[in-house]
Amino acid sequence: MSDASNPPINDGHIYWNGEGGEIWVRNMDRSEANFASLTPRLLAHAAARPGERVLDVGCGGGQTSRALAQAVSPNGAVLAVDISEPILRVARQRHGAVANLAFLQADAGNADLGTACFDLLFSRFGVMFFADPVAAFRNLRRSLTPGGRMVFLCWRAMAENAWMAAPTAAAVAALGEEHRPAPPADPRAPGPFAFADADYVRGILRHAGFDRVAIDPLDEPMHLGDIDTAIGYLKNMGPISQALPKVSADRQQEVDAVMRDALSRYRVNGEVRAPSATWIVTGQPEPSAS
């Protein structure tokens, strides 16, 4: 799963196996299209090789899992893990026939994933939701071989992600302050932008037993489709999704208008291509970590 919104996740398992999972399923294909410029860059960084064993954390609909399975074939294998059964149901329907790809419903932060089982730990927007990130990454590190490696993609600050920040700010102004989404009390609480601070991420990984950590910015446009598609996606998946059902139809039309205006500046040949800001994070297990 790779939700870019900021839902009220008090219990991740409940949310992602209920409303959150169903919302993501309905918007899954659009999300994959949005990430069209990001996913190849991340896969290239991972450089999965034939014969390797790969753990895909927060695998979502399984598109990255399938690509990894193809890269490690014929003798390698991929275990794709996600906490959400509704999302995994779609992943299994679409990719379950791939012989060297298996899916597991589990919280990768505390599930028994074995010891020294994987050569590559991979994730696209799937590691920012752990309640205890140090413990979670320690668990993931145990599953890596001593010479293994980690590669994941996470969001930088929302303010740097104009694809979401600009239309959201416009919508909030139109809705009024009473409908402004409440910011998280702790910006590092589990959520899509929890890993915006590179030093914070570096500290988590160091305490979890990772070495040679590199955190590099990736600035690629989000491909949001035509402007109506982009507005619909952001209304369903963005921070304002909770507020919209509470306002009148006239107010919702006003929101559409101001979001359209905010996104229009990013149109290229009829498609919205708005700036995004992410980190590509890499690392290896410390030789002395146990």
C-alpha positions as CSV (number, residue, x, y, z in Angstrom):
1,M,0.0,0.0,0.0
2,S,1.2,3.5,-0.7
3,D,-1.4,5.9,0.3
4,A,-0.4,9.6,-0.2
5,S,-3.3,10.9,1.9
6,N,-3.2,11.5,5.6
7,P,-6.0,9.3,7.0
8,P,-6.8,8.9,10.7
9,I,-4.9,5.7,11.3
10,N,-5.4,4.8,14.9
11,D,-5.1,1.1,14.2
12,G,-3.3,0.3,11.0
13,H,-4.6,-3.2,10.8
14,I,-8.3,-2.1,11.2
15,Y,-7.9,0.8,8.8
16,W,-6.2,-1.0,6.0
17,N,-8.5,-4.0,6.2
18,G,-11.6,-1.8,6.2
19,E,-12.2,1.6,4.8
20,G,-8.6,2.4,3.9
21,G,-8.1,-0.7,2.0
22,E,-11.3,-0.3,0.0
23,I,-10.5,3.3,-0.9
24,W,-7.0,2.2,-2.1
25,V,-8.5,-0.6,-4.2
26,R,-10.9,1.8,-5.9
27,N,-8.0,4.1,-6.7
28,M,-5.3,1.5,-7.3
29,D,-4.9,1.8,-11.1
30,R,-4.8,5.6,-10.9
31,S,-2.2,5.5,-8.2
32,E,0.0,3.2,-10.4
33,A,-0.3,5.6,-13.3
34,N,0.6,8.5,-11.0
35,F,3.8,6.8,-10.1
36,A,4.8,6.1,-13.7
37,S,7.9,8.3,-13.5
38,L,8.9,7.1,-10.0
39,T,8.7,3.3,-10.1
40,P,11.3,2.7,-12.9
41,R,13.8,4.8,-11.1
42,L,13.3,2.9,-7.8
43,L,13.5,-0.5,-9.6
44,A,16.7,0.6,-11.3
45,H,18.2,1.6,-7.9
46,A,17.2,-1.8,-6.5
47,A,18.9,-3.6,-9.4
48,A,17.4,-7.0,-8.5
49,R,19.4,-9.8,-10.1
50,P,18.6,-13.3,-11.3
51,G,18.6,-15.8,-8.5
52,E,18.0,-13.2,-5.7
53,R,15.4,-13.5,-3.0
54,V,13.4,-10.3,-2.5
55,L,11.0,-9.0,0.2
56,D,8.6,-6.4,-1.1
57,V,7.2,-4.5,1.9
58,G,3.8,-2.8,1.5
59,C,3.4,-4.3,-1.9
60,G,0.0,-2.9,-2.6
61,G,-1.5,-4.2,-5.8
62,G,1.6,-6.2,-6.7
63,Q,2.9,-4.3,-9.7
64,T,6.4,-3.8,-8.2
65,S,6.3,-7.4,-6.9
66,R,5.8,-8.7,-10.4
67,A,8.5,-6.6,-11.9
68,L,10.9,-7.8,-9.2
69,A,9.9,-11.4,-9.8
70,Q,10.7,-11.0,-13.5
71,A,14.1,-9.5,-12.7
72,V,15.1,-12.4,-10.4
73,S,13.8,-15.2,-12.5
74,P,14.2,-18.0,-13.3
75,N,15.8,-19.1,-9.9
76,G,15.0,-16.2,-7.7
77,A,11.8,-15.5,-5.7
78,V,9.8,-12.6,-4.3
79,L,7.7,-12.5,-1.1
80,A,5.3,-9.6,-1.3
81,V,3.9,-8.5,2.1
82,D,1.0,-6.1,2.8
83,I,-1.2,-5.6,5.9
84,S,-4.3,-5.2,3.8
85,E,-6.4,-8.2,2.7
86,P,-8.6,-6.2,0.4
87,I,-5.5,-4.9,-1.5
88,L,-3.9,-8.3,-1.5
89,R,-7.0,-9.8,-3.0
90,V,-6.5,-7.7,-6.1
91,A,-2.8,-8.4,-6.1
92,R,-3.4,-12.1,-6.1
93,Q,-6.1,-11.9,-8.8
94,R,-3.7,-10.0,-11.1
95,H,-0.3,-11.6,-10.3
96,G,-1.0,-14.8,-8.4
97,A,-0.1,-16.9,-11.5
98,V,3.5,-15.7,-11.4
99,A,5.4,-18.9,-10.3
100,N,8.2,-17.2,-8.3
101,L,5.9,-14.7,-6.5
102,A,4.1,-15.3,-3.3
103,F,1.8,-12.9,-1.3
104,L,1.5,-12.7,2.5
105,Q,-0.9,-10.7,4.6
106,A,1.1,-9.5,7.6
107,D,2.5,-6.5,9.4
108,A,6.0,-6.6,8.1
109,G,7.2,-4.6,11.2
110,N,6.5,-7.5,13.5
111,A,5.8,-10.6,11.4
112,D,8.2,-13.6,11.5
113,L,9.9,-13.2,8.1
114,G,12.7,-15.6,8.9
115,T,16.4,-14.9,9.5
116,A,18.8,-14.1,6.7
117,C,16.2,-15.2,4.1
118,F,16.4,-12.3,1.6
119,D,19.0,-10.6,-0.5
120,L,17.0,-7.5,-1.1
121,L,14.5,-5.5,1.0
122,F,12.4,-3.3,-1.3
123,S,9.5,-0.9,-0.6
124,R,7.7,1.7,-2.6
125,F,5.9,4.0,-0.1
126,G,5.3,1.1,2.3
127,V,7.5,1.7,5.3
128,M,6.2,5.0,6.7
129,F,3.3,3.6,8.7
130,F,5.1,1.5,11.4
131,A,4.0,2.3,15.0
132,D,7.6,1.6,16.2
133,P,9.8,2.2,13.2
134,V,13.1,1.2,14.9
135,A,11.6,-2.1,16.0
136,A,10.1,-2.6,12.6
137,F,13.3,-2.0,10.7
138,R,15.2,-4.2,13.2
139,N,12.8,-7.0,12.3
140,L,13.2,-6.4,8.6
141,R,17.0,-6.2,9.0
142,R,17.0,-9.7,10.6
143,S,15.3,-11.1,7.5
144,L,18.2,-9.9,5.3
145,T,21.3,-11.9,4.5
146,P,24.6,-10.4,5.9
147,G,25.5,-9.2,2.4
148,G,21.9,-8.1,1.6
149,R,20.7,-4.6,0.8
150,M,17.7,-2.3,1.4
151,V,16.1,0.1,-1.1
152,F,12.9,2.1,-0.4
153,L,11.1,5.1,-1.6
154,C,9.3,7.5,0.8
155,W,7.8,11.0,0.6
156,R,9.6,14.1,1.6
157,A,7.5,16.9,3.2
158,M,4.0,17.6,1.9
159,A,5.0,21.2,1.3
160,E,7.6,20.0,-1.3
161,N,5.0,17.9,-3.1
162,A,3.1,20.4,-5.2
163,W,1.0,17.8,-6.8
164,M,-0.8,17.5,-3.5
165,A,0.0,20.7,-1.6
166,A,-1.2,23.2,-4.2
167,P,-4.7,21.8,-4.8
168,T,-5.1,20.9,-1.1
169,A,-4.3,24.5,0.0
170,A,-6.7,25.9,-2.6
171,A,-9.5,23.5,-1.4
172,V,-8.9,24.3,2.2
173,A,-9.2,28.0,1.5
174,A,-12.5,27.4,-0.3
175,L,-13.9,25.1,2.4
176,G,-13.1,27.4,5.3
177,E,-11.1,27.0,8.4
178,E,-13.7,24.8,10.1
179,H,-13.0,22.1,7.5
180,R,-9.2,22.4,7.5
181,P,-7.7,18.9,8.1
182,A,-6.1,18.8,11.5
183,P,-2.3,18.4,11.2
184,P,-0.9,15.4,13.1
185,A,0.2,16.2,16.6
186,D,3.5,14.6,15.8
187,P,4.7,15.1,12.2
188,R,6.7,11.8,12.6
189,A,3.6,9.8,13.6
190,P,2.8,6.9,11.2
191,G,1.6,8.4,8.0
192,P,2.7,9.1,4.4
193,F,5.0,12.0,5.3
194,A,6.5,10.5,8.5
195,F,9.9,10.1,6.9
196,A,10.2,13.6,5.4
197,D,13.2,14.4,7.7
198,A,16.2,12.6,6.3
199,D,18.2,12.9,9.6
200,Y,15.3,11.2,11.4
201,V,15.2,8.4,8.9
202,R,19.0,8.0,9.2
203,G,18.7,7.7,12.9
204,I,16.0,5.1,12.7
205,L,18.0,2.9,10.4
206,R,21.2,3.3,12.4
207,H,19.4,2.2,15.6
208,A,17.9,-0.7,13.7
209,G,21.3,-2.0,12.7
210,F,21.7,-0.7,9.1
211,D,25.0,0.6,7.8
212,R,26.1,2.6,4.6
213,V,22.8,4.4,4.6
214,A,22.3,6.8,1.7
215,I,19.3,9.1,1.4
216,D,19.1,10.7,-2.0
217,P,16.3,13.1,-3.3
218,L,14.3,12.1,-6.3
219,D,12.3,14.9,-8.0
220,E,10.1,13.6,-10.7
221,P,6.6,14.8,-11.8
222,M,3.5,13.0,-10.8
223,H,1.5,12.0,-13.9
224,L,-2.0,12.7,-12.6
225,G,-3.9,12.2,-15.9
226,D,-6.2,14.9,-17.3
227,I,-7.4,17.6,-14.9
228,D,-10.7,16.0,-14.1
229,T,-9.0,12.7,-13.3
230,A,-6.5,14.5,-11.1
231,I,-9.2,16.4,-9.2
232,G,-11.2,13.2,-8.6
233,Y,-8.1,11.3,-7.3
234,L,-7.1,14.1,-4.9
235,K,-10.7,14.4,-3.6
236,N,-10.8,10.6,-2.9
237,M,-7.2,10.1,-1.6
238,G,-6.1,13.5,-0.4
239,P,-6.3,15.2,3.0
240,I,-9.6,16.9,2.1
241,S,-11.4,13.6,1.5
242,Q,-12.8,13.6,5.1
243,A,-14.2,17.1,4.8
244,L,-16.0,17.0,1.5
245,P,-19.0,14.8,2.5
246,K,-19.8,17.3,5.2
247,V,-20.3,20.3,2.8
248,S,-23.0,21.3,0.4
249,A,-23.0,20.5,-3.3
250,D,-22.4,24.2,-4.1
251,R,-19.3,24.2,-1.8
252,Q,-18.1,21.1,-3.5
253,Q,-18.4,22.7,-6.9
254,E,-16.4,25.6,-5.5
255,V,-13.7,23.2,-4.4
256,D,-13.6,21.6,-7.8
257,A,-13.1,25.1,-9.4
258,V,-10.2,26.2,-7.1
259,M,-8.5,22.8,-7.5
260,R,-8.8,23.1,-11.2
261,D,-7.2,26.5,-11.1
262,A,-4.4,25.3,-8.9
263,L,-3.6,22.3,-11.1
264,S,-3.9,24.1,-14.4
265,R,-0.4,25.5,-14.2
266,Y,0.9,22.0,-14.3
267,R,-0.8,20.9,-17.5
268,V,1.4,19.5,-20.3
269,N,-0.2,18.3,-23.5
270,G,-3.5,17.8,-21.6
271,E,-2.0,15.9,-18.7
272,V,-1.3,17.2,-15.2
273,R,2.4,16.7,-14.4
274,A,3.0,18.3,-11.0
275,P,6.2,18.2,-9.0
276,S,6.7,15.5,-6.4
277,A,9.5,15.1,-3.9
278,T,10.7,11.8,-2.5
279,W,13.7,10.1,-0.9
280,I,15.4,7.0,-2.3
281,V,16.9,5.3,0.8
282,T,19.5,2.6,0.6
283,G,21.5,0.7,3.2
284,Q,23.0,-2.6,4.3
285,P,22.9,-4.6,7.5
286,E,25.7,-3.8,9.9
287,P,28.2,-6.7,9.9
288,S,28.0,-6.9,13.7
289,A,24.2,-6.5,14.0
290,S,22.4,-9.5,15.5
